[in-house]
């Protein structure tokens, strides 16, 4: 009976098996339709091969981006196209587009977005994180409160090194809302350890409603507050890239936009 059943099974398509082995699922799943498309367009063998490769790359890119967006843990879907620059005329769209190119991530640089609530810091941080994913970088988003709570828990469970290692892996780590609540001294030291671990290993984007001069209140330790900006924001800013402050909506015409990159 077993032999008879085996004999009636449809023969395996060797091309399908080879495409599966090469993990070319995009080509395998659409092979017939792609070959028909190539025939209708009278494509040469080389042009057909280009078409197949383009569709495979597109499939892989789509899946990579989809997975990366899930792993980033963005709290909402935000894009630069949806940011109202007219409501914040002091924000320079050209500077934001420059950040969206993600060269600062490739260089291991860091960005500070500083300003009062309501100016769009979180929107911009998510949008820039999304652009980084589209450029091929891994991204993780977290609020400062969630971050330090996770570090404190890991420290209590003697898993701090493991936690720090995990947070060091993304090429871009976004820490939102630093300064909305002051940190306990122990939490401040844990945050400092994270910053030190990521120094020159990956980029960071931090949003805060406090200027760096006020971080002594945020970290409840002037020594830690003084030390954190240096590794977090190194290299030091050039004259053409000063620390910037995002003005409140009512102050948009009164104070120049400031977005920090170091």
Short mmCIF file of the C-alpha atoms (twelve columns), coordinates in Angstrom:
data_MODEL
# 
_entry.id   MODEL 
# 
loop_
_atom_site.group_PDB 
_atom_site.id 
_atom_site.type_symbol 
_atom_site.label_atom_id 
_atom_site.label_alt_id 
_atom_site.label_comp_id 
_atom_site.label_asym_id 
_atom_site.label_seq_id 
_atom_site.Cartn_x 
_atom_site.Cartn_y 
_atom_site.Cartn_z 
_atom_site.pdbx_PDB_model_num 
ATOM 1   C CA . UNK A 1   0.000  0.000  0.000   1 
ATOM 2   C CA . UNK A 2   2.825  2.372  0.888   1 
ATOM 3   C CA . UNK A 3   4.483  1.790  -2.479  1 
ATOM 4   C CA . UNK A 4   1.239  2.396  -4.339  1 
ATOM 5   C CA . UNK A 5   0.623  5.630  -2.461  1 
ATOM 6   C CA . UNK A 6   4.150  6.819  -3.168  1 
ATOM 7   C CA . UNK A 7   3.743  6.048  -6.851  1 
ATOM 8   C CA . UNK A 8   0.619  8.180  -7.123  1 
ATOM 9   C CA . UNK A 9   2.213  11.259 -5.538  1 
ATOM 10  C CA . UNK A 10  2.822  14.143 -7.952  1 
ATOM 11  C CA . UNK A 11  6.481  14.521 -8.863  1 
ATOM 12  C CA . UNK A 12  8.256  17.410 -7.179  1 
ATOM 13  C CA . UNK A 13  9.127  20.325 -9.469  1 
ATOM 14  C CA . UNK A 14  12.940 20.506 -9.297  1 
ATOM 15  C CA . UNK A 15  12.910 24.264 -9.963  1 
ATOM 16  C CA . UNK A 16  10.440 24.837 -7.141  1 
ATOM 17  C CA . UNK A 17  12.630 22.773 -4.814  1 
ATOM 18  C CA . UNK A 18  15.759 24.701 -5.814  1 
ATOM 19  C CA . UNK A 19  14.071 28.088 -5.328  1 
ATOM 20  C CA . UNK A 20  12.881 26.957 -1.891  1 
ATOM 21  C CA . UNK A 21  16.395 25.796 -0.998  1 
ATOM 22  C CA . UNK A 22  17.799 29.175 -2.070  1 
ATOM 23  C CA . UNK A 23  15.043 30.877 -0.026  1 
ATOM 24  C CA . UNK A 24  13.773 32.715 -3.101  1 
ATOM 25  C CA . UNK A 25  10.152 32.556 -2.006  1 
ATOM 26  C CA . UNK A 26  9.217  35.715 -3.888  1 
ATOM 27  C CA . UNK A 27  10.206 34.165 -7.200  1 
ATOM 28  C CA . UNK A 28  8.831  30.726 -6.303  1 
ATOM 29  C CA . UNK A 29  5.393  31.997 -5.283  1 
ATOM 30  C CA . UNK A 30  4.980  34.210 -8.366  1 
ATOM 31  C CA . UNK A 31  7.026  32.299 -10.925 1 
ATOM 32  C CA . UNK A 32  4.261  31.543 -13.451 1 
ATOM 33  C CA . UNK A 33  2.798  35.053 -13.372 1 
ATOM 34  C CA . UNK A 34  6.265  36.625 -13.590 1 
ATOM 35  C CA . UNK A 35  7.202  34.484 -16.596 1 
ATOM 36  C CA . UNK A 36  3.911  35.397 -18.245 1 
ATOM 37  C CA . UNK A 37  4.632  39.075 -17.578 1 
ATOM 38  C CA . UNK A 38  8.086  38.722 -19.095 1 
ATOM 39  C CA . UNK A 39  6.670  36.967 -22.162 1 
ATOM 40  C CA . UNK A 40  4.032  39.655 -22.728 1 
ATOM 41  C CA . UNK A 41  6.752  42.308 -22.534 1 
ATOM 42  C CA . UNK A 42  9.042  40.331 -24.876 1 
ATOM 43  C CA . UNK A 43  11.851 40.496 -22.332 1 
ATOM 44  C CA . UNK A 44  15.173 38.885 -23.080 1 
ATOM 45  C CA . UNK A 45  16.564 36.175 -20.799 1 
ATOM 46  C CA . UNK A 46  18.712 38.749 -19.027 1 
ATOM 47  C CA . UNK A 47  15.813 41.180 -18.628 1 
ATOM 48  C CA . UNK A 48  13.627 38.381 -17.302 1 
ATOM 49  C CA . UNK A 49  16.266 37.507 -14.737 1 
ATOM 50  C CA . UNK A 50  16.409 41.168 -13.681 1 
ATOM 51  C CA . UNK A 51  12.614 41.197 -13.281 1 
ATOM 52  C CA . UNK A 52  12.709 38.076 -11.125 1 
ATOM 53  C CA . UNK A 53  15.465 39.500 -8.918  1 
ATOM 54  C CA . UNK A 54  13.673 42.836 -8.546  1 
ATOM 55  C CA . UNK A 55  10.494 41.127 -7.334  1 
ATOM 56  C CA . UNK A 56  12.431 38.917 -4.928  1 
ATOM 57  C CA . UNK A 57  14.253 41.912 -3.467  1 
ATOM 58  C CA . UNK A 58  10.966 43.817 -3.155  1 
ATOM 59  C CA . UNK A 59  9.376  40.881 -1.290  1 
ATOM 60  C CA . UNK A 60  12.326 40.576 1.094   1 
ATOM 61  C CA . UNK A 61  12.452 44.328 1.720   1 
ATOM 62  C CA . UNK A 62  8.727  44.409 2.463   1 
ATOM 63  C CA . UNK A 63  9.013  41.578 4.964   1 
ATOM 64  C CA . UNK A 64  12.122 43.067 6.573   1 
ATOM 65  C CA . UNK A 65  10.476 46.454 7.010   1 
ATOM 66  C CA . UNK A 66  7.275  44.897 8.326   1 
ATOM 67  C CA . UNK A 67  9.193  42.886 10.928  1 
ATOM 68  C CA . UNK A 68  11.482 45.788 11.866  1 
ATOM 69  C CA . UNK A 69  8.494  48.071 12.475  1 
ATOM 70  C CA . UNK A 70  7.011  45.490 14.834  1 
ATOM 71  C CA . UNK A 71  10.288 45.057 16.698  1 
ATOM 72  C CA . UNK A 72  10.713 48.836 17.035  1 
ATOM 73  C CA . UNK A 73  7.630  49.055 19.310  1 
ATOM 74  C CA . UNK A 74  6.526  52.442 18.008  1 
ATOM 75  C CA . UNK A 75  3.477  53.634 19.985  1 
ATOM 76  C CA . UNK A 76  1.823  55.010 16.850  1 
ATOM 77  C CA . UNK A 77  2.235  55.272 13.103  1 
ATOM 78  C CA . UNK A 78  3.891  58.600 12.339  1 
ATOM 79  C CA . UNK A 79  5.547  59.770 9.154   1 
ATOM 80  C CA . UNK A 80  7.368  62.932 8.167   1 
ATOM 81  C CA . UNK A 81  4.752  63.533 5.483   1 
ATOM 82  C CA . UNK A 82  2.178  63.876 8.241   1 
ATOM 83  C CA . UNK A 83  4.106  66.438 10.274  1 
ATOM 84  C CA . UNK A 84  2.632  69.941 10.135  1 
ATOM 85  C CA . UNK A 85  5.655  72.137 9.524   1 
ATOM 86  C CA . UNK A 86  3.406  75.146 8.984   1 
ATOM 87  C CA . UNK A 87  2.233  74.884 12.602  1 
ATOM 88  C CA . UNK A 88  5.910  74.978 13.634  1 
ATOM 89  C CA . UNK A 89  7.454  77.461 11.185  1 
ATOM 90  C CA . UNK A 90  10.655 77.693 13.203  1 
ATOM 91  C CA . UNK A 91  11.425 74.023 12.510  1 
ATOM 92  C CA . UNK A 92  13.643 73.782 9.460   1 
ATOM 93  C CA . UNK A 93  12.239 71.078 7.113   1 
ATOM 94  C CA . UNK A 94  15.609 70.883 5.381   1 
ATOM 95  C CA . UNK A 95  17.326 69.982 8.652   1 
ATOM 96  C CA . UNK A 96  14.716 67.312 9.373   1 
ATOM 97  C CA . UNK A 97  15.129 65.878 5.873   1 
ATOM 98  C CA . UNK A 98  18.865 65.794 6.497   1 
ATOM 99  C CA . UNK A 99  18.249 63.763 9.656   1 
ATOM 100 C CA . UNK A 100 15.851 61.507 7.726   1 
ATOM 101 C CA . UNK A 101 18.735 60.521 5.434   1 
ATOM 102 C CA . UNK A 102 20.098 58.643 8.490   1 
ATOM 103 C CA . UNK A 103 23.759 59.489 7.877   1 
ATOM 104 C CA . UNK A 104 24.092 60.364 11.567  1 
ATOM 105 C CA . UNK A 105 23.081 56.797 12.420  1 
ATOM 106 C CA . UNK A 106 25.711 55.373 10.095  1 
ATOM 107 C CA . UNK A 107 28.277 57.590 11.821  1 
ATOM 108 C CA . UNK A 108 27.148 56.588 15.328  1 
ATOM 109 C CA . UNK A 109 26.130 60.167 16.112  1 
ATOM 110 C CA . UNK A 110 23.247 61.189 18.353  1 
ATOM 111 C CA . UNK A 111 20.300 63.549 18.246  1 
ATOM 112 C CA . UNK A 112 18.528 65.540 20.946  1 
ATOM 113 C CA . UNK A 113 15.044 66.936 20.340  1 
ATOM 114 C CA . UNK A 114 14.368 69.433 23.117  1 
ATOM 115 C CA . UNK A 115 11.263 71.475 23.722  1 
ATOM 116 C CA . UNK A 116 8.053  71.879 25.716  1 
ATOM 117 C CA . UNK A 117 5.092  69.508 25.297  1 
ATOM 118 C CA . UNK A 118 3.057  69.826 22.131  1 
ATOM 119 C CA . UNK A 119 5.762  70.738 19.631  1 
ATOM 120 C CA . UNK A 120 5.913  67.327 17.931  1 
ATOM 121 C CA . UNK A 121 9.039  65.762 19.429  1 
ATOM 122 C CA . UNK A 122 7.509  62.291 19.665  1 
ATOM 123 C CA . UNK A 123 6.047  62.541 16.154  1 
ATOM 124 C CA . UNK A 124 9.444  63.472 14.720  1 
ATOM 125 C CA . UNK A 125 11.281 60.796 16.695  1 
ATOM 126 C CA . UNK A 126 8.935  58.057 15.431  1 
ATOM 127 C CA . UNK A 127 9.074  59.383 11.882  1 
ATOM 128 C CA . UNK A 128 12.882 59.525 11.926  1 
ATOM 129 C CA . UNK A 129 12.952 56.013 13.373  1 
ATOM 130 C CA . UNK A 130 10.749 54.822 10.533  1 
ATOM 131 C CA . UNK A 131 13.068 56.432 7.980   1 
ATOM 132 C CA . UNK A 132 15.995 54.657 9.642   1 
ATOM 133 C CA . UNK A 133 14.220 51.312 9.229   1 
ATOM 134 C CA . UNK A 134 13.550 52.048 5.567   1 
ATOM 135 C CA . UNK A 135 17.279 52.762 5.220   1 
ATOM 136 C CA . UNK A 136 18.088 49.329 6.632   1 
ATOM 137 C CA . UNK A 137 18.852 50.098 10.292  1 
ATOM 138 C CA . UNK A 138 17.442 48.349 13.343  1 
ATOM 139 C CA . UNK A 139 15.499 50.626 15.686  1 
ATOM 140 C CA . UNK A 140 14.005 50.368 19.154  1 
ATOM 141 C CA . UNK A 141 11.652 52.932 20.690  1 
ATOM 142 C CA . UNK A 142 10.991 53.327 24.402  1 
ATOM 143 C CA . UNK A 143 9.931  55.986 26.849  1 
ATOM 144 C CA . UNK A 144 12.415 57.021 29.513  1 
ATOM 145 C CA . UNK A 145 10.067 55.781 32.244  1 
ATOM 146 C CA . UNK A 146 9.703  52.328 30.677  1 
ATOM 147 C CA . UNK A 147 13.420 52.164 29.991  1 
ATOM 148 C CA . UNK A 148 14.597 52.867 33.535  1 
ATOM 149 C CA . UNK A 149 11.895 50.586 34.980  1 
ATOM 150 C CA . UNK A 150 13.198 47.766 32.796  1 
ATOM 151 C CA . UNK A 151 16.793 48.478 33.796  1 
ATOM 152 C CA . UNK A 152 15.866 48.552 37.482  1 
ATOM 153 C CA . UNK A 153 13.993 45.262 37.193  1 
ATOM 154 C CA . UNK A 154 16.894 43.614 35.375  1 
ATOM 155 C CA . UNK A 155 19.299 44.932 38.007  1 
ATOM 156 C CA . UNK A 156 17.155 43.473 40.793  1 
ATOM 157 C CA . UNK A 157 17.038 40.131 39.017  1 
ATOM 158 C CA . UNK A 158 20.801 40.209 38.363  1 
ATOM 159 C CA . UNK A 159 20.231 40.383 34.600  1 
ATOM 160 C CA . UNK A 160 21.542 43.904 34.065  1 
ATOM 161 C CA . UNK A 161 24.382 42.906 31.727  1 
ATOM 162 C CA . UNK A 162 21.931 40.900 29.631  1 
ATOM 163 C CA . UNK A 163 19.522 43.843 29.478  1 
ATOM 164 C CA . UNK A 164 22.264 46.321 28.592  1 
ATOM 165 C CA . UNK A 165 23.506 44.002 25.857  1 
ATOM 166 C CA . UNK A 166 20.012 43.760 24.353  1 
ATOM 167 C CA . UNK A 167 19.626 47.555 24.408  1 
ATOM 168 C CA . UNK A 168 23.028 47.950 22.768  1 
ATOM 169 C CA . UNK A 169 22.096 45.939 19.686  1 
ATOM 170 C CA . UNK A 170 19.734 48.292 17.804  1 
ATOM 171 C CA . UNK A 171 21.613 50.711 15.575  1 
ATOM 172 C CA . UNK A 172 19.234 53.419 16.789  1 
ATOM 173 C CA . UNK A 173 17.739 53.608 20.272  1 
ATOM 174 C CA . UNK A 174 14.999 56.229 20.718  1 
ATOM 175 C CA . UNK A 175 14.343 57.383 24.287  1 
ATOM 176 C CA . UNK A 176 11.232 59.515 24.490  1 
ATOM 177 C CA . UNK A 177 10.130 61.920 27.241  1 
ATOM 178 C CA . UNK A 178 13.336 62.074 29.247  1 
ATOM 179 C CA . UNK A 179 12.785 64.648 31.984  1 
ATOM 180 C CA . UNK A 180 9.016  64.524 32.333  1 
ATOM 181 C CA . UNK A 181 9.581  62.779 35.657  1 
ATOM 182 C CA . UNK A 182 12.818 63.060 37.691  1 
ATOM 183 C CA . UNK A 183 14.840 59.880 38.017  1 
ATOM 184 C CA . UNK A 184 15.843 58.319 41.293  1 
ATOM 185 C CA . UNK A 185 19.634 58.301 41.835  1 
ATOM 186 C CA . UNK A 186 19.864 54.542 41.243  1 
ATOM 187 C CA . UNK A 187 17.849 54.856 38.026  1 
ATOM 188 C CA . UNK A 188 20.075 57.699 36.865  1 
ATOM 189 C CA . UNK A 189 23.167 55.540 37.330  1 
ATOM 190 C CA . UNK A 190 21.535 52.702 35.390  1 
ATOM 191 C CA . UNK A 191 20.730 55.082 32.551  1 
ATOM 192 C CA . UNK A 192 24.335 56.262 32.585  1 
ATOM 193 C CA . UNK A 193 25.495 52.643 32.234  1 
ATOM 194 C CA . UNK A 194 23.288 52.226 29.179  1 
ATOM 195 C CA . UNK A 195 24.631 55.405 27.592  1 
ATOM 196 C CA . UNK A 196 28.183 54.293 28.269  1 
ATOM 197 C CA . UNK A 197 27.514 50.848 26.806  1 
ATOM 198 C CA . UNK A 198 26.094 52.318 23.606  1 
ATOM 199 C CA . UNK A 199 28.840 54.920 23.214  1 
ATOM 200 C CA . UNK A 200 30.333 54.512 19.719  1 
ATOM 201 C CA . UNK A 201 28.314 51.279 19.299  1 
ATOM 202 C CA . UNK A 202 25.125 52.881 18.031  1 
ATOM 203 C CA . UNK A 203 23.173 56.094 17.720  1 
ATOM 204 C CA . UNK A 204 20.624 57.488 20.165  1 
ATOM 205 C CA . UNK A 205 17.741 59.898 19.720  1 
ATOM 206 C CA . UNK A 206 16.495 61.458 22.947  1 
ATOM 207 C CA . UNK A 207 13.502 63.744 23.337  1 
ATOM 208 C CA . UNK A 208 13.118 65.901 26.412  1 
ATOM 209 C CA . UNK A 209 11.123 68.841 27.701  1 
ATOM 210 C CA . UNK A 210 14.188 69.952 29.659  1 
ATOM 211 C CA . UNK A 211 17.267 71.710 28.414  1 
ATOM 212 C CA . UNK A 212 20.567 69.983 29.119  1 
ATOM 213 C CA . UNK A 213 21.287 72.703 31.708  1 
ATOM 214 C CA . UNK A 214 18.292 71.394 33.691  1 
ATOM 215 C CA . UNK A 215 19.335 67.753 33.630  1 
ATOM 216 C CA . UNK A 216 20.747 68.029 37.145  1 
ATOM 217 C CA . UNK A 217 17.121 68.042 38.335  1 
ATOM 218 C CA . UNK A 218 16.216 65.186 36.013  1 
ATOM 219 C CA . UNK A 219 18.947 62.844 37.199  1 
ATOM 220 C CA . UNK A 220 18.968 63.925 40.850  1 
ATOM 221 C CA . UNK A 221 22.751 63.783 40.715  1 
ATOM 222 C CA . UNK A 222 24.778 66.681 39.262  1 
ATOM 223 C CA . UNK A 223 27.781 64.437 38.663  1 
ATOM 224 C CA . UNK A 224 25.788 61.922 36.602  1 
ATOM 225 C CA . UNK A 225 23.920 64.723 34.826  1 
ATOM 226 C CA . UNK A 226 27.221 66.284 33.810  1 
ATOM 227 C CA . UNK A 227 28.666 62.978 32.655  1 
ATOM 228 C CA . UNK A 228 25.696 61.714 30.661  1 
ATOM 229 C CA . UNK A 229 25.587 64.303 27.852  1 
ATOM 230 C CA . UNK A 230 29.216 63.738 26.949  1 
ATOM 231 C CA . UNK A 231 29.132 60.055 26.013  1 
ATOM 232 C CA . UNK A 232 25.480 60.281 24.929  1 
ATOM 233 C CA . UNK A 233 26.019 63.189 22.600  1 
ATOM 234 C CA . UNK A 234 29.628 62.839 21.521  1 
ATOM 235 C CA . UNK A 235 31.241 63.915 19.282  1 
ATOM 236 C CA . UNK A 236 30.907 67.516 20.361  1 
ATOM 237 C CA . UNK A 237 28.694 69.632 18.084  1 
ATOM 238 C CA . UNK A 238 30.230 71.634 15.312  1 
ATOM 239 C CA . UNK A 239 29.500 75.332 15.047  1 
ATOM 240 C CA . UNK A 240 26.998 74.669 12.254  1 
ATOM 241 C CA . UNK A 241 25.141 72.071 14.319  1 
ATOM 242 C CA . UNK A 242 24.332 73.735 17.659  1 
ATOM 243 C CA . UNK A 243 22.039 72.281 20.275  1 
ATOM 244 C CA . UNK A 244 18.488 73.275 19.368  1 
ATOM 245 C CA . UNK A 245 15.240 73.862 21.219  1 
ATOM 246 C CA . UNK A 246 11.825 73.170 19.713  1 
ATOM 247 C CA . UNK A 247 9.636  76.163 20.608  1 
ATOM 248 C CA . UNK A 248 6.117  75.862 21.944  1 
ATOM 249 C CA . UNK A 249 3.383  76.448 19.331  1 
ATOM 250 C CA . UNK A 250 2.625  79.962 20.581  1 
ATOM 251 C CA . UNK A 251 6.303  80.824 20.639  1 
ATOM 252 C CA . UNK A 252 7.103  79.459 17.198  1 
ATOM 253 C CA . UNK A 253 7.566  82.893 15.670  1 
ATOM 254 C CA . UNK A 254 9.424  84.257 18.648  1 
ATOM 255 C CA . UNK A 255 12.167 81.672 19.216  1 
ATOM 256 C CA . UNK A 256 14.323 79.949 16.634  1 
ATOM 257 C CA . UNK A 257 13.902 76.188 16.228  1 
ATOM 258 C CA . UNK A 258 16.537 74.098 17.862  1 
ATOM 259 C CA . UNK A 259 17.134 70.396 17.099  1 
ATOM 260 C CA . UNK A 260 20.314 68.998 18.548  1 
ATOM 261 C CA . UNK A 261 22.745 66.779 16.789  1 
ATOM 262 C CA . UNK A 262 26.066 65.665 18.135  1 
# 
